[in-house]
């Protein structure tokens, strides 16, 4: 008696060989071109059990993923199981549980082998992608589109590179301009500092205090009288073109040190003036004196000798006095020495 398992739809699965059954029959897997089972004949005499038939070779079963691929035609076709055959197989399985278990084990073994064969036969994703790429590369339109995409990608890359290079150059130029501006500002500040410092040094050298050899007395001239001064008169006699003249003097100031005393060119061509700069301590007294003597004369006296009698044209509050009226440099130099008390 033979038990043939039910076939799944669209898939053939070989069965394993089962051990011999007690009643003398065998359970074998489904083989190609096997005739339908015959009813058992009554035994005439007891016979020794025959050895089990050799199991048929199992064929590879493709997995579900390869169901859509074309299957090569096979030489033989298995017969279609009938309802009677399936019913007989069920009865045999009920009578002999060991036979049913062996049949199920054969099914499992066949299914496992078929799955392994399907795994081995199914192509890998990388191979499928390579095949698709080969098919796509064979198409001229696909190659043209691929070349167009590659050109666009290269153009975009070149544009990005140029844009990045331009931004880098702009940033470098901006940094260079900033550094140049900072350097110019620093250099300008340095030049201004040097100029101011040099001016202060030169000014301090020009305004270096000058100590007079004899005190310089400055008196307001109250009146001028021809001739010599009478006894008891507070004044000083000075020779003029018309003869001696008495200058009547009032209370004045005495200067012992000046900030500056030098010659300078006058406004007239070839003329020289004597410039006198008073110290801060004497400027206020001299300003009060000149403010009261505008349009009048001041007498500059050194060692009881009249040196010069200039006229006050305006109040002098900054302490800078300019004595004009000398015609030559020699006369101006002589006046400078007399004012110093030499």
C-alpha positions in Angstrom: 0.0 0.0 0.0 1.3 3.5 -0.9 0.6 6.9 0.7 1.0 9.9 -1.5 0.9 13.3 0.2 -1.2 16.2 -1.0 0.6 18.6 -3.4 0.6 22.3 -2.8 -0.6 24.6 -5.5 2.0 25.4 -8.1 4.8 23.6 -6.3 6.0 20.0 -6.3 7.6 18.7 -3.1 9.3 15.2 -3.0 8.7 13.0 0.0 11.2 10.9 1.9 11.2 7.1 2.0 9.4 5.6 5.0 10.4 2.4 6.8 8.5 -0.9 6.0 5.0 -1.4 7.5 4.0 -4.4 9.6 1.5 -5.7 7.0 4.3 -6.1 4.4 3.6 -3.0 2.4 5.9 0.0 2.0 5.5 3.8 2.3 7.4 5.6 -0.5 7.6 9.1 -1.7 6.0 10.3 -4.8 8.1 9.5 -8.0 7.7 10.5 -11.5 5.7 8.2 -13.9 4.4 5.9 -11.1 1.2 4.0 -11.9 -1.8 4.4 -9.7 -2.0 2.1 -6.7 -3.7 -1.3 -7.1 -5.9 -3.0 -4.5 -3.9 -5.4 -2.3 -4.3 -9.1 -3.2 -4.9 -11.8 -0.6 -1.7 -13.4 0.6 -1.3 -16.9 -0.5 1.6 -17.8 1.7 3.6 -15.8 4.1 6.6 -14.1 2.6 9.6 -12.5 4.1 9.4 -8.7 4.2 11.1 -7.1 1.3 13.7 -4.5 1.8 12.5 -0.9 1.4 12.9 0.6 -2.0 15.5 3.2 -2.7 14.3 6.7 -2.2 13.9 8.7 -5.3 16.1 11.6 -6.0 14.7 14.8 -4.7 14.4 17.7 -7.0 15.1 21.4 -6.2 12.1 23.5 -5.3 12.3 27.3 -6.1 11.2 29.7 -3.4 8.1 32.0 -3.7 10.3 34.9 -4.8 11.2 33.0 -8.0 7.6 31.9 -8.7 7.2 34.6 -11.3 10.4 33.6 -13.2 9.9 31.2 -16.2 10.3 27.5 -15.1 12.1 25.3 -17.7 9.8 22.5 -19.0 10.2 19.1 -17.4 10.2 15.8 -19.1 7.7 14.0 -16.9 4.6 15.0 -15.0 3.3 13.5 -11.8 -0.1 12.0 -11.9 -2.9 13.9 -10.3 -3.9 12.5 -7.0 -7.5 11.3 -6.8 -9.9 11.6 -3.9 -9.8 7.9 -3.3 -6.0 7.9 -3.0 -6.0 10.7 -0.4 -8.7 8.8 1.5 -6.7 5.6 1.5 -3.6 7.5 2.7 -5.5 8.9 5.6 -6.8 5.5 6.6 -3.4 4.0 6.4 -2.1 6.8 8.6 -4.8 6.1 11.2 -4.0 2.4 11.3 -0.2 2.9 11.5 0.8 6.1 13.4 4.5 5.4 12.9 4.0 5.4 9.1 2.2 8.8 9.3 5.0 10.2 11.5 7.6 9.0 9.0 5.6 10.5 6.2 5.4 13.8 8.0 9.2 13.6 8.7 9.7 13.0 5.0 7.6 16.0 4.2 9.6 18.2 6.6 12.9 16.9 5.2 11.8 17.5 1.7 10.6 21.0 2.5 13.9 21.8 4.2 15.9 20.6 1.3 13.7 22.4 -1.1 14.1 25.6 0.9 17.8 25.3 0.9 17.8 24.6 -2.8 15.6 27.6 -3.3 17.9 29.8 -1.3 20.9 28.6 -3.3 19.0 29.1 -6.6 17.6 32.6 -5.7 19.8 35.4 -6.9 21.2 37.9 -4.3 20.0 41.6 -4.3 23.5 42.8 -5.4 23.4 40.4 -8.4 19.9 41.5 -9.3 21.0 45.2 -9.0 24.0 44.5 -11.2 21.8 42.8 -13.8 19.4 45.8 -13.7 22.3 48.2 -14.1 23.6 46.2 -17.1 20.2 46.2 -18.7 19.9 50.0 -18.1 23.4 50.6 -19.5 22.5 48.8 -22.7 19.7 51.3 -23.3 20.9 54.4 -25.3 18.4 56.7 -23.7 19.4 55.6 -20.2 23.1 56.2 -21.1 22.3 59.6 -22.5 20.3 60.5 -19.4 23.1 59.3 -17.1 25.6 61.4 -19.0 23.3 64.4 -18.8 22.9 63.9 -15.0 26.7 63.5 -14.6 27.4 66.7 -16.6 24.8 68.6 -14.4 26.4 67.3 -11.3 29.9 68.3 -12.4 28.7 71.8 -13.4 27.0 72.2 -10.0 30.2 71.1 -8.3 32.3 73.5 -10.3 29.9 76.3 -9.5 30.0 75.5 -5.8 33.8 75.5 -5.9 34.0 78.8 -7.7 31.5 80.3 -5.3 33.5 79.1 -2.3 36.7 80.4 -3.8 35.1 83.8 -4.5 33.8 84.0 -0.9 37.2 83.1 0.4 38.8 85.8 -1.8 36.2 88.4 -0.6 36.9 87.4 3.0 40.6 87.7 2.6 40.3 91.1 0.8 38.0 92.3 3.6 40.5 91.2 6.2 43.4 92.9 4.3 41.4 96.1 4.1 40.7 96.0 7.8 44.3 95.4 8.6 45.4 98.2 6.3 42.9 100.6 7.9 44.1 99.7 11.4 47.7 100.2 10.3 46.9 103.6 8.8 45.1 104.7 11.9 48.0 103.5 14.1 50.5 105.3 11.9 48.5 108.5 12.0 48.2 108.4 15.8 51.9 107.8 16.0 52.7 110.7 13.7 50.4 113.0 15.6 51.9 111.9 18.9 55.4 112.6 17.6 54.4 116.0 16.2 52.7 117.1 19.4 55.6 115.8 21.5 58.2 117.6 19.3 56.2 120.8 19.4 56.0 120.6 23.2 59.7 120.0 23.4 60.5 122.8 21.0 58.2 125.1 22.8 59.7 124.2 26.1 63.2 124.9 24.7 62.0 128.2 23.3 60.3 129.2 26.5 63.2 128.1 28.7 63.4 130.6 31.5 66.0 133.3 31.2 67.6 134.8 34.3 68.4 138.4 33.9 71.8 139.7 35.1 70.1 142.7 36.7 66.4 143.3 37.5 64.3 144.9 34.8 62.1 147.7 36.2 59.1 148.8 34.2 57.6 152.2 35.3 54.7 154.2 34.0 55.9 157.6 32.6 53.8 160.3 34.3 55.3 163.3 32.5 58.3 164.4 30.5 60.2 167.6 31.4 63.0 169.1 29.3 66.3 169.3 31.0 67.7 167.4 34.0 65.5 166.1 36.7 65.4 168.4 39.9 66.6 167.1 43.2 63.8 165.2 45.0 62.0 164.4 41.7 61.2 160.7 41.2 62.4 160.4 37.7 65.3 159.7 35.4 67.0 161.9 32.8 67.5 160.7 29.2 69.4 162.4 26.3 67.3 163.1 23.3 67.8 164.9 20.0 66.6 168.2 21.5 68.7 167.8 24.7 68.3 166.0 28.0 64.8 165.2 29.1 63.4 164.3 32.5 61.0 161.4 32.6 58.8 161.5 35.7 58.0 158.0 36.8 55.4 156.4 39.1 55.2 153.0 40.9 56.0 150.1 38.6 57.1 146.4 38.7 60.4 144.6 38.8 61.2 141.5 36.7 64.1 139.2 37.5 63.4 136.2 35.2 61.6 135.9 31.9 60.2 132.9 30.0 61.8 134.0 26.7 63.9 136.9 25.4 65.0 136.9 21.8 65.2 138.7 18.4 62.7 138.3 15.6 62.2 139.8 12.2 60.0 142.9 12.1 57.1 143.7 9.7 59.3 146.3 7.9 61.9 145.0 5.4 65.3 144.6 7.2 63.8 145.5 10.6 64.2 143.4 13.7 62.2 143.4 16.9 62.8 142.2 20.5 60.3 139.7 21.8 59.9 139.4 25.5 57.7 136.7 27.2 56.9 137.1 30.8 56.4 134.2 33.3 53.0 133.4 34.7 53.8 135.1 38.0 54.4 138.5 36.3 51.7 138.4 33.6 48.9 139.6 35.8 50.8 142.6 37.2 52.0 143.6 33.7 48.4 143.2 32.3 47.1 145.6 34.9 49.9 148.1 34.1 49.3 148.1 30.4 45.6 148.3 30.8 46.0 151.6 32.7 48.7 152.9 30.3 47.1 152.4 26.9 48.3 155.3 24.6 51.1 156.2 27.1 54.7 155.4 27.6 56.5 152.8 29.8 60.1 153.2 30.9 62.3 150.1 30.9 65.1 150.8 33.4 68.1 148.5 34.2 70.6 149.5 36.9 69.2 153.1 37.1 69.7 153.5 33.4 66.9 154.1 31.0 67.0 151.5 28.2 63.9 152.2 26.1 60.6 154.1 26.4 58.0 152.2 24.2 54.4 153.3 23.9 51.6 151.0 25.0 49.2 150.4 22.0 46.9 147.9 23.7 46.5 145.9 26.9 48.8 142.8 27.0 47.3 140.0 29.1 49.2 137.0 27.7 52.6 138.3 28.8 54.0 138.5 25.3 55.7 141.9 24.7 57.2 143.0 21.4 59.4 146.1 21.4 59.5 147.6 17.9 61.2 150.7 16.4 64.7 149.4 15.8 66.0 149.8 12.3 68.8 147.3 12.1 69.8 144.0 13.6 72.8 145.6 15.4 70.6 148.1 17.2 68.1 145.3 18.1 71.0 143.1 19.4 72.3 146.0 21.5 68.8 146.5 23.0 68.6 142.8 23.8 71.9 142.8 25.7 70.9 145.9 27.7 67.5 144.3 28.7 69.4 141.2 30.0 71.6 143.5 32.2 74.8 142.8 30.4 
